[in-house]
Amino acid sequence: MTPIALQVENLVKIYEKGGLFFSRRSSVSAVDGLSFSVRCGQIFGLLGPNGAGKTTTLKILTTLISPTSGRAAVLGFDVTTNPLEVRRRISVVLQETAVEMFLTVRDNLLTYARFHGLAGSAARHRADEVMERFHIVADADRKVQDLSGGYRRRVQVAKVFMVRTPVVFLDEFSTGMDPLLKREVMGLLREEAANSRTIILTTQILTEAEDLCDDILIINKGKQVARGDLHTLKLLSEDVYEVSLTFERLPESIEAALAVLQPMRLHVNQNTVEFAVKAEEARVLELVSDLARRGRVLRMEVGGASLEDIFVELTKEA
């Protein structure tokens, strides 16, 4: 049986609002009764709209804040009663920049390695490897404060590859990365998971989660909305279809015709129309045939719902 990397039971975090300059106090439930587990070696996606409670959940799991109630454990160690043992086993990248601005790129990596017990020639060799993979060798001796936001993010993410902690938490890891580097980092994450490292990530770029995650939890307003692998989640949206039509010349009436369908998503780019619609399969095929009669079609694709479609539908209903 695969061991459990992360166990969360009835987790609650309530923030109190008001105080000295307010006549009334109120409370906000950022996390409201979450329960889930993550097996070792999985890439687990925690998804939700802004304000859903993702970052608060990650801060609890990484011992940065305490829960109001409930329990969470990393590799069997409780995040509240045994935070030091948890920290020894995790690497973390949060949305906030977590780099030493006045240190060089190399010294940021070496300092992080020392915190995790790696030093000397082994740490220097590892830093050279990591800088090479993240294309920051040329900036090795520059202070991080002199780098652009995107390159600072590279340094921040590169730090978690300096050490071999069994669990990694990534909050919007690809922010500021160009497409080529993002693809490389995603490949690195798959390699890490294949070597039994557990990856917990949040992202607003749902194609990243679709490509990476073995298991996904969608939350909204601090509560679970849906949970499962991509196939399981798609079963929740069986009547959602994605359609792509490329015309020789875009028909003048096409956008008005599409508006009648009330698509969940619509994008027109030159002579290509892409949209997502919720309807029965027979109705979708009928609609596509009608649209195809409005002009010469060069390319046509009809497929099931994407993770983005599922996400929009589920969080809207919640």
N, C-alpha and C positions, 0 to 999 in steps of 0.2 A: 504494500500500500504506500502511495506517494505521501511523504511527510507534509505537514501543513506549515507554510511560511508565515501566514498571517491569519489571525483569528479575531474577529470583531463581533461583539455580542451586545445588542441593545444600546449602541453608542448614542449619547446625547451631549450636545454642547449648546448652552443657553448663554447669550450675552445680555447683560443688563444695560439699559439705556436710561439716561436722566441723571439727576444728582443735584449738585449745589445750585446750578443756575436753572433748573427745571422744577416745576411744581409737582410733576407726576413722573413716576418711574415706570418703565415698561421693559419687557423682555422680548428677545428675538431668538427663535430656535434655529441656529445655523445647521445643526445636525440633529435629526429627530428619529431616534430608534433604529439606526442602521445595524444590520447583522449580515456578515458574509465571511467567507474564508477564501484563502488563495493557496493553491498547492505550490510546492517548491518547483522551480524551473518554468513557471508560467510567465507569460507577458499579460498582465491584467490591466484593463482599461477602466478608469473611473471617469465617467462622462456625465455632463450636465450643463445647462445654460449658465450664464454668469449669475453668481449669487446662489447657486444650487447647494453649496456646502462642500465642494471638492477640496479646495485649498484648506479649509478648516479641518476636514477629515485627515488630510495628509499631515497637517501640523500636529494633530493629536498622535498619529501613528509614528511620527518621528520625534516625539517627546518635547516639542516646542511649546505646546500648551496642554493643559490638563482637561479631560472631559468633565462635564457636569455630572454624568452618571454613565453606567455601562462599563464595559471592559474591552481592552484590545491588547493583543500579545503578538510579538514578533519572534518567531522561532521558539515559542514557549515562554518568553520573558515578557512580563506585564509592563506596559509602557509607563504606568504610573508608579508602581512599587519597585521596579527594577530598571530605571531609565538608562543607567550606565551600560548595562549588559546589552540593551537594545542598540544604543549608539555604537557599540563596538562591532555590530553586525550589519550596519546600514550605511549607505551613501545616499546623499540627498541633493537634488537640484530643485529649488523652489523658484517661483516667479521673481521674487526679489533677488537682485544681484548678490551673490555670495562669493565675492572674490575680494582679495586684499588689494585695494586700489593703488597703494603706494609701493607694492612689490612688483617685480618683473613677472612676466609670464612663467619663466622657469621656476622662480622662487615660490610662486603660488602653488605650483604642482608639487615641488619638493616639501614645502611646509605641510600641505595636506597629507602627503605620504607619511611624514614623520608622526602626525597625529594618529595614524593607523599602524605605527610600528615598523614602517619601511624607511630605511635610511642608507646613507653611504653610496657605494657604487651601484648597488641594486636599484636604489631610488633614481639615481642619475640616468642609468640605462633605461629604466622604465619611462622617465620623463622624455627622453629623446624619442622613444618609440611612439608615445602618445602625441607629442607635438608634430611628429611626422604624419600621423594618421589624421590629425585635425588641421593640417596645413598651417601651422603657426610657428614653424621653425624660424622663419625670418623675423618673427616678433619676439623671440625667446628672451631677449635682453631689454625689451621695452617695458615700461611700467604700464600696468593695466589701465590706469587712468587716462593714458594717451591713446587708447584703442577705441574704435567705434563700438557702438552698442552690440552689433552682430558679432564682432570678434571677442568682446567680453563674454558673450554667451558661449562662444566656443571654449574659452578657457574654463568657464564654470562647468560645462558638461564634461570636458576633458578630465577634470579632476576625479570624477567617479571611476574613470578607467585606470587611474594610478594604483588602485588597491583592489583586492579581491573580496570585498564584503559580499556575503551571500544574498543580500537584499538591496535593491536600488529603488529609490523614489524619484520620479521625474515629473515636475509640474511644468507643462508647456515647454518641453525640452528644445523644440525646434525654432523658438522665437528668434527672429533675426538671421536664421541660417539660409543660405542660398540653396536652391533645389538639389544641386550636386552633393553638397556636404550633407544635407538632410538625408539623402538616399544612402550615403556611406554610413552615417550614424545609425540609421535604421538597420542596415546590414550588421553593424557591430552589435546592436542590441539583440538581434536574432542569434548571433554567435554566442553571446553571453548566456542567453536562455538555454541554448542547446547544451551548454556546459553547466547546467543546473543552477544558474543564477536567476533569482526571481526579480522581475521588473514590474513595478507598479507605476503607471503613468496616467496623467490627465492631459487632455489636448482639446482644443477647439477645432482642430483640423481633423475632421472625422475620417478622411481617407487614410490618415496615419493609423488611427485605431483599426480601421477595416483591414489594412495591410499587416499590422503587427500583432494584434491582440488575439490570444487564445480564448480569453474569457472577458466579458464586458459587463459592467454594472452601470446602469443609467440612473441618476438620481435627479430629483427636482425638489426644491424647498426642503432640503435635508432628508428626504425620504426616498426609498427605493421605488423606481418606476418600472424597471425591467432588468432581467439578469439572464445571461447565457452566452453561448458562443454566437458567432455571426449567423449561422444557420437557424438556431433557435429564435433569435431576435427577428429574423426575416419572416418566420412563421406567424409573428404577431401582426404582420402587415402583408398578408397574402394578396390583398386586392389593391396594392400599390404597384404601379409599373412605371418604368423609365422608358421614354421614347426619344429617339434621335432620328431626324429626317434631314438629309442634305439634298437640296433642289439644284437643278441647273440654273434656275433663276428664282429668287424668292418671290412667291405670289404676293400681290399687294394686299390681299384680304386675309393673309394667314394669321396675323396677330389678333384681329377681331374674332376670327373663328376659334382661336385658342382660348381667348378670354371667356367664351361661353362655357368652356370645359371646367372653369375654375381650377386651374392646375395648382398643385402644391408648390411647384417651382417651375419657372419659365426662363429660358435664356435663348436669345436670338443673336447669332454671330455670323454676319455676312449672309451666306445662303444656307446656313445650318440652323435648325430649330431643335432645341433640347428641352424636354419638359417631363415632369412627374405628375401623374394623375391617379386618383383613387377611384377605381371602378372595377366591375367584373371583367374577366378576361375577354368574353365575347364583345362587350361594349367597347373595350379598348381597341380590339382589332377592327371593329366597325369604324371607330373614330379615325384610326390610322389610315384606313382605306379611303375615307372621305377626304382627309387632308392630302393624300397622295394624288387624288384626282384633280387637285388644284394646280398642279404643275409637274414637270418632268422630274422624277426622283432619281438621284444618282446613288444614294445610299440610304438604307433604312435599318434601324435596330430597335427591337423591343425587348426589354429585360425586366427582371424583378427589381424590387426596391433596393436602393443603396442604404448604407448605414445612415447617411444624412437624411434620407426620406423617413426612415424609421424613427430617428432621433426627433425630427421636427414633429411628427405625428404624435409620438408618445409624450413629449414634454408639453405640447400644446394641450393635449387632453388632461394632463396632470394639473 
